[in-house]
Amino acid sequence: MARMRSISSIETEISKVESDLLKAQERVDSLSARLLELQKTKQEIEAKKVMDAFRKSGKSIQELMTFLEV
């Protein structure tokens, strides 16, 4: 027959799991912030590439907007 666990051992395990969960949430928050930073950097680079291509094309802004159908 299985022995009964004590309340104190269960409370200790609860505390450990809560601590582990808090650490995991902090890591998720950190990784989410890094992901947003990387996505912003990527978007800035893409915008610069588009602007450079536009400048090299010699087209007017109206021609670009017509092409993009905006």
C-alpha positions in Angstrom: 0.0 0.0 0.0 1.3 3.5 -0.9 2.3 5.7 2.0 0.6 9.1 2.5 2.7 12.1 1.7 2.9 14.8 4.4 1.4 18.2 3.9 4.8 19.8 4.5 6.4 17.8 1.7 3.5 18.8 -0.7 3.9 22.5 0.4 7.6 22.3 -0.3 7.0 20.9 -3.7 4.4 23.5 -4.4 6.9 26.2 -3.5 9.5 24.7 -5.8 7.0 24.5 -8.7 5.9 28.1 -8.2 9.5 29.2 -8.2 10.2 27.2 -11.3 7.1 28.7 -13.0 8.2 32.2 -12.1 11.7 31.6 -13.6 10.1 30.2 -16.7 7.8 33.2 -17.0 10.7 35.6 -16.7 12.5 33.7 -19.5 9.4 33.9 -21.7 9.2 37.7 -21.0 12.9 38.1 -21.9 12.6 36.1 -25.1 9.5 37.9 -26.1 11.2 41.3 -25.7 14.2 40.0 -27.7 11.9 38.7 -30.5 10.1 42.1 -30.7 13.5 43.9 -30.9 14.7 41.6 -33.7 11.4 42.0 -35.6 11.7 45.8 -35.4 15.3 45.7 -36.6 14.3 43.4 -39.5 11.5 45.8 -40.4 13.8 48.8 -40.4 16.3 47.0 -42.6 13.5 46.0 -45.1 12.2 49.6 -45.1 15.6 50.9 -45.9 16.0 48.4 -48.7 12.7 49.5 -50.2 13.6 53.2 -49.9 17.0 52.6 -51.5 15.4 50.7 -54.4 12.8 53.5 -54.8 15.5 56.2 -55.0 17.5 54.2 -57.5 14.4 53.6 -59.7 13.9 57.2 -60.6 10.2 56.8 -60.3 7.9 59.3 -58.7 6.0 58.6 -55.4 2.8 58.6 -57.4 4.2 55.9 -59.7 5.2 53.9 -56.7 1.8 54.2 -55.1 0.1 53.2 -58.3 2.4 50.1 -58.6 1.7 49.2 -55.0 -2.0 49.8 -55.5 -2.4 52.0 -52.4 
